[in-house]
Each structure stands twice: as structure tokens, then as C-alpha cells.
Amino acid sequence: DSFEGWLALMKEWVPLSFKIAKAQAHAYVFCDIDNFHLLRDMMREAGWYVFRTPFTVHKLNSGRVPLPDRGPRRVTEWILYAIKGDKPVTHIYPDLIACQGDPATFHGAQKPVSLYQALLQRSVKPGDRVFDGFAGTGPIFEAAHTYKCTAVGIEMEKAAYGLCLKRLESIRAQESGDLLGDL
């Protein structure tokens, strides 16, 4: 994504994120470290309270190599954490999250289910609803299912949307006891 494309998207998405969130909510927004301060200011202007530093994700078995002939392998990502209202956390966890990548990675920016589980465990209770406006391959669905939450996701890329559907079919098959549902 270009910076200009990202900025145009965030100018639309950030105010909408505040409008659609419940009166008490948490937001976890993946962002490039170069754009963290700009995104932080945009989120604050929209009404969110933003934690002053990003969470750091350490991808233990994956990563990207933007400069293959010069290195290094990038194994970190950053997440802006924001609060609407006075929603408490479920427990105090560190701002460093270590996670394994999912075995069938679709692309370098794909987020593992375990990462979404680590984020949701901080914020949700059974019966809560969660929203992912950039659902990608759908890790939010498996993570939300783990915590007995309802997840809503939006994805515009057809291939990723297809993988979201497969995840949902797999969850439904597990719920119905159909052990062959994944085949």
C-alpha cells in the first residue's frame, strides 16, 4: 500500500471506527511504525484515548525480508491500542506479544489466529461482539469463536474472502460434530 492510499483510507476509517464502536470499546489497529504517530493523532482527534506507545508483535517463525539481498528479516509488527469510554481490560498483559505464524500462510502480512486470541483475551467476555474491518483471511473468526464472541468481518480481496469462508465452514463443521468438514 502506498502512504497516500493508506492516509486516504484512514481519514475515512478512523472517524467511522469511533462512530460504530460501543460506548465502551477497545481498538487494536495494525500500523507501520513510520505511521504510528500520525494514526495516533487521527484516532485521538476522532475521540479515542490512545495508549502512548504501540504494542509490539514478535512473529517467532515468520517475517518479511523487504531487502532480500541486504536484510534484515522483519519479525515485528506494531499495533495501536485505543480505548473508547472507560472499558476495562480483562487482565494486565505485556505490550510485547510473541506468536507463531499459522502454518498455511497466504501472504506476508497475514495475521495468525494466536495473535488475535492474544488481543481478544485482553478485552472480551463471552457474548461480546467484535469487528474486523480488514478481515484478510479471517483469523478474527477463529479467535472470537475461542472466546465465545460474535465476530463481524469485512474483506474486499476475493482470495482472502474465500479463505474467510473456509474458516467459517470449519468452525461450523466443528460445532455440528462433522469431523470431515475440513476435508
C-alpha positions as CSV (number, residue, x, y, z in Angstrom):
1,D,0.0,0.0,0.0
2,S,1.2,3.5,-0.7
3,F,1.3,6.1,2.0
4,E,-1.2,8.2,0.1
5,G,-3.6,5.3,-0.2
6,W,-3.2,4.4,3.5
7,L,-3.8,8.0,4.5
8,A,-7.0,8.4,2.4
9,L,-8.3,5.1,3.9
10,M,-7.5,6.2,7.5
11,K,-9.2,9.6,7.0
12,E,-12.4,7.7,6.3
13,W,-12.0,4.7,8.6
14,V,-10.8,6.4,11.8
15,P,-13.9,8.6,12.4
16,L,-16.2,5.7,11.4
17,S,-14.4,3.4,13.8
18,F,-15.3,5.7,16.7
19,K,-18.9,6.1,15.5
20,I,-19.7,2.3,15.2
21,A,-17.9,1.3,18.4
22,K,-19.9,0.8,21.5
23,A,-19.7,3.5,24.2
24,Q,-17.1,1.3,25.9
25,A,-14.7,-0.3,23.5
26,H,-11.1,-1.2,22.7
27,A,-9.5,-0.9,19.2
28,Y,-6.4,-2.7,18.1
29,V,-5.1,-1.2,14.8
30,F,-2.1,-2.7,13.0
31,C,0.1,0.1,11.7
32,D,3.5,0.7,10.3
33,I,5.9,2.2,12.8
34,D,6.5,5.1,10.5
35,N,2.8,6.0,10.6
36,F,2.1,5.3,14.3
37,H,2.2,9.0,15.4
38,L,0.0,10.2,12.6
39,L,-2.5,7.4,13.2
40,R,-2.4,8.1,17.0
41,D,-3.2,11.8,16.4
42,M,-6.1,10.9,14.0
43,M,-7.5,8.4,16.5
44,R,-7.3,11.0,19.3
45,E,-9.0,13.6,17.1
46,A,-11.8,11.1,16.5
47,G,-12.4,10.7,20.2
48,W,-10.3,7.6,21.1
49,Y,-7.9,7.6,24.1
50,V,-4.7,6.1,22.6
51,F,-2.0,4.4,24.6
52,R,1.2,6.3,24.0
53,T,3.3,3.5,22.6
54,P,2.4,0.7,20.2
55,F,2.2,-2.9,21.2
56,T,5.0,-4.9,19.6
57,V,4.3,-8.3,17.9
58,H,7.2,-10.7,17.7
59,K,6.5,-13.2,14.9
60,L,8.6,-16.1,16.1
61,N,8.6,-18.3,12.9
62,S,7.8,-15.9,10.1
63,G,8.5,-12.4,8.8
64,R,9.3,-10.4,5.7
65,V,12.5,-9.6,4.0
66,P,11.9,-6.2,2.3
67,L,15.6,-6.1,1.1
68,P,16.4,-9.7,0.2
69,D,20.0,-9.0,-0.7
70,R,20.7,-6.7,2.3
71,G,18.4,-8.0,5.1
72,P,17.3,-8.0,7.9
73,R,14.2,-10.2,8.2
74,R,11.4,-8.2,9.8
75,V,9.8,-10.2,12.6
76,T,8.0,-7.4,14.3
77,E,4.7,-5.6,13.7
78,W,3.1,-2.8,15.7
79,I,-0.4,-2.3,17.0
80,L,-2.0,0.9,18.1
81,Y,-4.2,0.3,21.2
82,A,-7.1,2.7,21.8
83,I,-9.9,2.9,24.3
84,K,-13.4,4.4,24.0
85,G,-15.2,5.3,27.2
86,D,-13.8,3.6,30.3
87,K,-13.8,0.0,29.1
88,P,-11.6,-2.0,31.5
89,V,-9.2,-4.8,30.3
90,T,-9.8,-8.4,31.5
91,H,-6.3,-8.6,32.9
92,I,-3.0,-6.7,32.6
93,Y,-0.8,-8.3,29.9
94,P,2.5,-7.0,28.5
95,D,2.8,-4.8,25.4
96,L,5.0,-7.4,23.8
97,I,3.1,-10.3,22.1
98,A,5.1,-13.3,20.9
99,C,3.2,-15.5,18.4
100,Q,3.7,-18.3,15.9
101,G,2.6,-17.8,12.4
102,D,-0.2,-20.0,11.0
103,P,1.2,-22.9,9.0
104,A,-0.6,-22.1,5.8
105,T,0.4,-18.5,5.3
106,F,-1.4,-16.8,2.4
107,H,0.8,-13.7,2.3
108,G,3.5,-12.0,4.4
109,A,1.1,-9.6,6.2
110,Q,-1.3,-12.4,7.3
111,K,-2.0,-12.4,11.0
112,P,-2.1,-15.6,12.9
113,V,-5.1,-16.7,14.9
114,S,-2.9,-16.8,18.1
115,L,-2.2,-13.1,17.7
116,Y,-5.9,-12.3,17.6
117,Q,-6.5,-14.6,20.6
118,A,-3.9,-12.7,22.5
119,L,-5.6,-9.4,21.7
120,L,-9.1,-10.6,22.4
121,Q,-8.2,-12.1,25.7
122,R,-7.4,-8.6,26.9
123,S,-10.8,-7.2,26.1
124,V,-13.7,-9.6,25.6
125,K,-16.1,-11.7,27.6
126,P,-18.4,-14.4,26.2
127,G,-21.2,-12.9,24.3
128,D,-19.3,-9.8,23.2
129,R,-19.2,-8.7,19.6
130,V,-16.0,-7.9,17.8
131,F,-15.5,-6.2,14.4
132,D,-12.6,-6.5,11.9
133,G,-12.9,-4.0,9.1
134,F,-9.9,-5.5,7.3
135,A,-10.6,-9.3,7.9
136,G,-8.0,-10.6,5.5
137,T,-8.0,-14.4,5.7
138,G,-10.3,-14.3,8.7
139,P,-8.3,-15.1,11.9
140,I,-10.8,-12.9,13.8
141,F,-13.4,-15.6,13.3
142,E,-11.5,-18.5,14.9
143,A,-10.2,-16.2,17.7
144,A,-13.7,-14.9,18.5
145,H,-15.0,-18.4,18.5
146,T,-12.4,-19.4,21.1
147,Y,-13.8,-16.7,23.5
148,K,-17.5,-17.4,22.5
149,C,-17.9,-14.0,20.9
150,T,-19.7,-13.0,17.7
151,A,-17.3,-11.7,15.0
152,V,-18.2,-9.5,12.0
153,G,-15.6,-9.0,9.3
154,I,-15.3,-7.2,6.0
155,E,-12.9,-8.2,3.3
156,M,-12.7,-7.0,-0.3
157,E,-10.0,-9.2,-1.7
158,K,-11.6,-12.3,-3.3
159,A,-8.9,-14.8,-2.5
160,A,-8.8,-13.7,1.2
161,Y,-12.6,-13.7,1.4
162,G,-12.6,-17.3,0.1
163,L,-10.3,-18.3,3.0
164,C,-12.6,-16.5,5.4
165,L,-15.4,-18.6,4.2
166,K,-13.3,-21.8,4.6
167,R,-12.6,-20.8,8.2
168,L,-16.2,-20.2,8.9
169,E,-17.2,-23.6,7.4
170,S,-14.6,-25.3,9.5
171,I,-15.9,-23.7,12.7
172,R,-19.5,-24.7,11.7
173,A,-18.3,-28.3,11.0
174,Q,-16.7,-28.5,14.4
175,E,-19.8,-27.2,16.1
176,S,-22.0,-29.7,14.3
177,G,-19.6,-32.6,15.1
178,D,-18.8,-33.1,11.4
179,L,-15.2,-34.2,11.7
180,L,-14.8,-34.4,7.9
181,G,-15.9,-30.8,7.5
182,D,-12.3,-29.6,6.9
183,L,-11.7,-32.1,4.0
